Amino acid sequence: MLTLIKIKISNNNLNERKYILDIIFNEFLGLEYFLEAGSKNYEIELPNKKVFIIKDTFFNKYPKDLEYLHIDNIPTNIEELDIFAASFFMLTRWEEYVNKNRDSHDRFPAYESLAFKQGFLNRPVVNEYVEELKKALLVLDGSLVFKKYEYKFLLTHDVDAPLKYNGLKNGLIEIAGDILKRKSIKNVFSSILRQYRVHTGIQKDPYDTFDYLMDISEKIGLKSYFFFMGKGVTKFDNQYDSSDEFVKNLVAKIKERGHYIGMHPTYNAYNNQEQFFKEKQELEKNLDSSLAFGREHYLRFEVPTTWQIWEDNGMIWDSTLSYADQEGFRCGVCYEYSVFNILTRKKLKLKEKPLIVMEGSFTTYQPNIKPEEMEEKIKLLIEQVKKYNGEFVFLWHNSSFNTPLWKKYQYIYGRILSK
């Protein structure tokens, strides 16, 4: 008969404690356990009856339900917290609920986060905690068998615009930009020639990189995830219609080649249940696809509203959680995990696959970065994920090729995958 691990905990914040212990012991370590109340700390009794105690440094200070949810309770240093409270802090993102500072797109920016301020955004600290715990448990009981992981590389592509020249208007906007912003007559003539060649079928549209993306994925034995948008209500949306024949034929080709179709909710859908539902219905009908995963447009996210909307609409996993302005580990982890609604105090079925790198985090927010510096930063993050046999989730838009901005960076995509 299997002897389980017994964990004694304090009789407060029970839902929060149960959640994080389940994530760490069950989902991450693969260990079976049961809980008892009646300790001021975390008393972990192993199958061989040896006991490991971890001092509670956080939840006992705030024994009333939801009392901890206050901006003054954000630690000044992550090391102030015990590993369970620290992991809960990173995974649930309650920091973003109590800190109301936002950027121009109403997003919680990296520079407001404790991880950025304390310089550990480029480290999967929750993975570090799990490894420390694993080592300590093995010292006490060498018979423990832990869950095994294999390094994975998840290639994702947000389809904000499948075509650059989807009508006359877009072409004229590019020419106006060459004249007014870039002040380049050379670019004007190049743009006119390129648009002529595209419209006459001599060359592909610059954003029509889907065959290339699937080819390179297949070459290394992977499949790509393409996230499509429905009809939005803001100026940041509606660069295409999901009912367009080009889009429908493209989706059919992607599925025929064994790649995956997901949802890219529009700008305002991240906290609008009705808008999200409409878009999901629209996309599933027009794309003839059942949609169960994806990522929010502009990486807009609200704790815990966005996760709950995804849960209520039957989604399986989300991969929004990286900061738009900085690459790295927003959730402090490179494993998929079940999310938690901090207000209803319930663990959801929805999984989060944290996004580690979005190419635009470099070019938009670090505009002077050199291509070799960008490549090196990505490689260092990959090594961090490999260290824990985690999942490296990589976002590179189909539109991040063949334009003046991207010509000096686009080679990085192929180089990263070739490694």
C-alpha positions in Angstrom: 0.0 0.0 0.0 1.3 3.4 -1.0 2.3 5.7 1.9 1.6 9.3 1.1 3.4 12.4 2.2 1.5 14.3 4.9 1.7 18.1 5.0 0.5 20.0 8.0 -0.5 23.6 7.5 -1.9 26.6 9.4 -5.7 27.0 9.6 -5.9 30.2 7.5 -5.8 31.1 3.8 -6.6 27.4 3.2 -7.6 27.8 -0.4 -4.4 29.7 -1.2 -2.3 27.2 0.6 -4.1 24.2 -1.0 -3.6 25.7 -4.4 0.1 26.3 -4.2 0.9 23.0 -2.5 -1.0 21.2 -5.2 0.9 23.0 -7.9 4.3 22.3 -6.4 3.8 18.8 -5.0 1.3 17.4 -7.5 1.8 19.3 -10.8 5.5 20.1 -10.6 7.0 17.3 -8.5 4.4 14.5 -9.2 4.1 13.5 -5.6 1.0 12.2 -3.8 0.1 13.8 -0.5 -2.6 14.8 1.9 -3.2 17.8 4.1 -3.9 18.4 7.7 -4.4 21.6 9.6 -2.8 22.2 12.9 0.7 23.7 12.4 2.1 27.2 12.4 4.4 26.3 9.6 4.6 23.8 6.7 5.4 20.4 8.3 6.2 17.9 5.6 6.2 14.3 6.9 7.8 11.9 4.3 6.9 8.3 3.8 9.8 7.2 5.9 8.4 9.4 8.8 11.1 12.0 8.6 9.8 15.6 8.9 10.9 18.6 7.0 9.7 22.0 8.3 9.5 25.2 6.2 8.7 28.3 8.3 5.6 30.2 7.2 6.8 33.8 6.6 3.7 35.3 4.9 0.2 33.9 5.1 0.1 33.8 9.0 0.6 37.5 9.0 -2.8 38.0 7.2 -5.1 35.3 8.6 -8.4 36.8 7.3 -9.5 35.8 3.8 -8.1 38.0 1.1 -6.4 40.2 3.8 -3.1 39.8 2.0 -4.3 41.5 -1.1 -2.9 45.0 -0.5 -0.2 46.9 -2.2 1.7 47.3 1.1 2.0 43.6 1.3 4.1 43.2 -1.8 7.5 42.1 -0.5 10.5 44.4 -1.1 12.6 41.3 -1.7 11.3 37.9 -2.9 13.6 36.2 -0.4 11.5 37.6 2.4 8.9 35.0 1.6 8.9 31.2 2.2 9.0 29.2 -1.0 5.3 28.5 -1.1 4.3 32.2 -0.6 6.9 33.3 -3.1 5.7 30.8 -5.7 2.1 31.8 -5.0 3.1 35.4 -5.5 4.7 34.7 -8.9 2.2 32.2 -10.3 -1.1 34.0 -9.4 0.2 37.5 -10.3 -1.6 39.0 -7.3 1.0 41.7 -7.4 -0.7 43.0 -10.6 -4.1 43.1 -8.9 -3.0 45.3 -6.1 -0.6 47.5 -8.1 -2.8 49.6 -10.4 0.0 51.3 -12.4 -0.4 50.6 -16.1 1.1 51.6 -19.5 -0.7 53.4 -22.3 -2.4 50.1 -23.3 -3.6 49.5 -19.8 -1.1 46.7 -19.2 1.0 46.0 -16.1 4.5 46.9 -17.3 7.6 44.9 -16.5 9.3 47.9 -14.8 6.5 47.9 -12.1 7.1 44.3 -11.2 9.2 43.1 -8.3 11.0 40.7 -10.6 12.3 43.6 -12.7 13.1 45.8 -9.8 15.0 43.0 -8.0 16.7 41.8 -11.2 15.4 38.3 -11.4 13.0 38.6 -14.4 15.4 36.6 -16.5 15.4 33.7 -13.9 12.6 31.1 -13.5 12.7 31.5 -9.7 9.8 29.1 -9.1 11.7 26.4 -10.9 14.6 27.2 -8.7 12.4 26.8 -5.5 11.1 23.5 -6.8 14.6 22.2 -7.4 15.7 23.3 -3.9 12.8 21.6 -2.3 13.4 18.5 -4.4 17.0 18.3 -3.2 16.0 18.8 0.4 13.4 16.1 0.3 15.8 13.6 -1.3 18.3 14.1 1.4 15.7 13.0 3.9 14.1 10.2 1.8 16.1 8.9 -1.2 13.2 6.7 -2.3 11.1 9.5 -3.5 10.4 9.5 -7.3 9.7 12.8 -9.0 7.9 13.7 -12.2 10.3 13.8 -15.2 10.3 16.6 -17.7 11.6 17.0 -21.3 12.7 20.3 -22.8 10.1 21.6 -25.3 10.1 24.4 -27.8 6.7 25.9 -28.5 6.6 28.0 -31.7 3.7 30.5 -31.7 2.6 33.1 -34.3 0.0 35.8 -33.6 -1.7 36.6 -36.9 -2.4 40.3 -36.5 -2.3 40.8 -40.2 -2.0 37.9 -42.7 -1.3 40.3 -45.6 0.5 43.6 -45.7 -1.3 44.9 -48.8 -4.8 43.8 -48.0 -6.4 46.5 -50.2 -5.3 49.9 -51.5 -5.5 51.7 -48.1 -2.6 49.8 -46.5 -0.4 50.4 -49.5 -1.0 54.1 -49.3 -0.3 54.2 -45.6 3.1 52.6 -46.2 3.9 55.2 -48.9 2.8 58.0 -46.6 5.0 56.7 -43.9 8.0 56.6 -46.3 7.4 60.2 -47.1 6.4 61.7 -43.7 8.1 59.6 -41.1 11.1 58.0 -42.8 11.6 60.8 -45.3 13.0 58.4 -47.9 12.2 58.8 -51.6 14.2 55.6 -52.2 11.7 53.8 -49.9 8.8 55.3 -51.8 9.9 53.9 -55.1 10.8 50.5 -53.5 7.4 50.4 -51.9 5.5 51.2 -55.2 7.5 48.5 -57.0 7.0 45.9 -54.3 3.2 46.6 -54.2 3.0 46.3 -58.0 4.8 43.0 -57.9 2.6 41.7 -55.1 -0.7 42.7 -56.8 0.4 41.3 -60.1 1.4 38.0 -58.5 5.1 38.3 -59.3 6.0 37.9 -55.6 4.3 37.0 -52.3 2.9 39.6 -50.0 5.6 40.4 -47.4 3.5 39.1 -44.5 2.6 35.9 -46.3 5.3 33.9 -44.6 3.2 31.0 -43.5 4.8 28.4 -45.8 8.2 29.5 -44.6 7.2 29.3 -40.9 5.7 25.8 -41.4 8.6 24.6 -43.5 11.2 25.6 -40.9 9.1 24.1 -38.1 8.8 20.8 -39.9 12.5 20.8 -40.7 13.2 20.6 -37.0 10.4 18.2 -36.2 8.0 20.7 -34.7 4.5 22.1 -35.4 3.6 25.8 -35.2 0.7 27.4 -33.5 -1.1 30.2 -35.4 -3.5 32.4 -33.5 -6.2 34.2 -35.5 -8.3 37.3 -34.7 -12.0 37.9 -35.0 -13.9 41.2 -35.4 -12.8 43.8 -32.9 -14.2 47.2 -31.9 -11.0 49.4 -31.8 -8.4 50.9 -34.1 -6.0 48.2 -33.0 -8.1 45.5 -34.6 -9.7 44.5 -37.9 -6.8 44.3 -40.3 -8.6 41.3 -41.9 -11.9 39.5 -41.8 -11.9 35.9 -40.6 -14.4 35.1 -43.4 -12.0 36.2 -46.2 -11.3 33.5 -48.7 -7.5 34.0 -48.3 -7.8 33.5 -44.5 -10.1 30.4 -44.8 -7.8 28.8 -47.4 -4.8 29.6 -45.3 -6.3 28.0 -42.2 -7.2 24.9 -44.2 -3.7 24.6 -45.5 -2.2 25.1 -41.9 -4.5 22.3 -40.6 -3.7 20.0 -43.6 0.0 20.3 -42.8 -0.7 19.3 -39.2 -0.1 22.6 -37.6 -2.4 24.2 -35.0 -5.0 26.9 -35.1 -5.7 29.0 -32.0 -7.5 32.2 -30.9 -6.0 35.7 -30.7 -8.7 37.7 -28.9 -9.0 41.3 -30.0 -7.8 44.4 -28.1 -10.8 44.8 -25.8 -11.6 41.1 -25.3 -9.2 40.5 -22.5 -11.8 41.8 -19.9 -15.0 41.6 -21.9 -16.8 38.3 -21.6 -19.4 39.1 -24.3 -16.7 40.2 -26.8 -14.6 37.1 -26.2 -17.6 34.8 -26.6 -18.6 36.5 -29.9 -15.2 36.2 -31.3 -14.8 32.6 -30.4 -18.2 31.8 -32.0 -17.2 33.8 -35.1 -13.8 32.2 -35.5 -14.9 28.6 -34.9 -17.6 29.1 -37.6 -15.5 30.9 -40.2 -12.3 28.9 -39.7 -14.1 25.6 -39.3 -12.0 24.9 -36.2 -12.6 24.2 -32.5 -10.5 26.7 -30.6 -9.1 25.8 -27.2 -5.9 27.8 -26.8 -4.3 31.1 -27.8 -3.0 34.5 -26.6 -4.4 37.9 -26.0 -3.8 40.7 -28.5 -1.1 43.3 -27.4 -0.6 40.9 -24.4 -3.4 42.7 -22.6 -4.2 40.9 -19.4 -6.1 41.6 -16.2 -5.8 39.5 -13.0 -8.0 37.5 -12.5 -10.6 38.6 -15.1 -8.8 37.3 -18.2 -8.2 33.9 -16.9 -11.8 33.5 -15.7 -13.1 34.6 -19.1 -10.9 31.9 -20.8 -12.1 29.4 -18.3 -15.8 30.2 -18.8 -15.4 29.9 -22.5 -14.0 26.4 -22.3 -10.4 27.2 -23.2 -7.7 24.8 -22.3 -4.6 27.0 -22.2 -3.5 30.6 -22.5 0.0 31.9 -23.4 -0.3 35.6 -22.8 1.9 36.0 -19.8 5.1 37.7 -20.8 5.6 41.4 -20.4 5.3 43.4 -23.6 8.2 45.6 -22.7 10.6 43.0 -21.5 11.4 39.4 -22.3 11.7 36.9 -19.4 9.7 35.0 -16.8 6.7 37.1 -15.8 5.3 34.1 -13.8 8.7 33.0 -12.6 8.3 29.5 -14.2 8.9 27.6 -17.5 6.3 24.9 -16.8 2.7 24.8 -17.7 0.5 25.2 -14.6 -3.2 25.4 -13.5 -4.2 29.0 -12.7 -5.9 30.5 -9.7 -8.6 33.1 -9.4 -7.5 35.2 -6.4 -10.9 36.7 -5.8 -13.1 33.5 -6.0 -10.2 31.7 -4.4 -10.6 28.8 -6.8 -8.1 26.8 -8.8 -9.2 26.8 -12.5 -9.0 24.0 -15.1 -7.3 26.5 -17.4 -3.6 26.1 -17.8 -1.0 28.9 -18.4 1.9 28.3 -20.7 4.0 31.4 -19.9 5.4 33.2 -22.9 9.1 33.7 -22.5 10.1 35.7 -25.6 8.1 38.0 -28.0 10.3 39.4 -30.7 8.6 42.8 -30.5 9.7 43.2 -26.9 13.1 44.0 -28.3 12.4 46.1 -31.4 9.6 48.2 -29.9 10.9 48.7 -26.4 14.7 48.3 -27.0 14.8 50.0 -30.4 18.6 50.4 -30.5 19.4 46.8 -29.7 21.8 45.2 -32.2 20.7 41.9 -33.8 23.6 40.0 -32.2 22.5 41.3 -28.7 18.9 40.3 -29.3 20.0 36.8 -30.4 22.3 36.4 -27.3 19.5 37.4 -24.9 17.1 34.8 -26.5 19.8 32.1 -26.3 20.4 32.9 -22.6 16.7 32.5 -21.8 16.6 29.2 -23.8 19.5 27.9 -21.6 17.6 28.8 -18.5 14.6 26.8 -19.7 16.8 23.9 -20.8 18.3 23.8 -17.3 14.9 22.8 -15.9 13.7 20.8 -18.9 10.9 23.3 -19.2 8.9 24.7 -22.2 10.3 27.6 -24.1 7.4 29.5 -25.6 8.5 31.7 -28.4 6.3 34.3 -30.3 7.4 35.5 -33.7 4.7 37.2 -35.8 4.2 36.2 -39.4 4.5 39.9 -40.2 8.0 40.3 -38.6 9.8 39.7 -41.9 10.5 41.5 -45.2 10.0 45.0 -44.0 12.6 47.8 -43.4 12.3 47.4 -39.6 12.7 43.6 -39.6 15.2 43.0 -42.4 18.2 43.2 -40.0 16.5 41.0 -37.3 14.6 38.4 -39.3 17.6 36.0 -39.7 17.5 35.5 -36.0 14.4 33.4 -36.2 16.1 30.8 -38.4 19.3 30.8 -36.3 17.5 30.3 -33.0 15.6 27.3 -34.5 18.6 25.8 -36.1 20.3 25.6 -32.7 
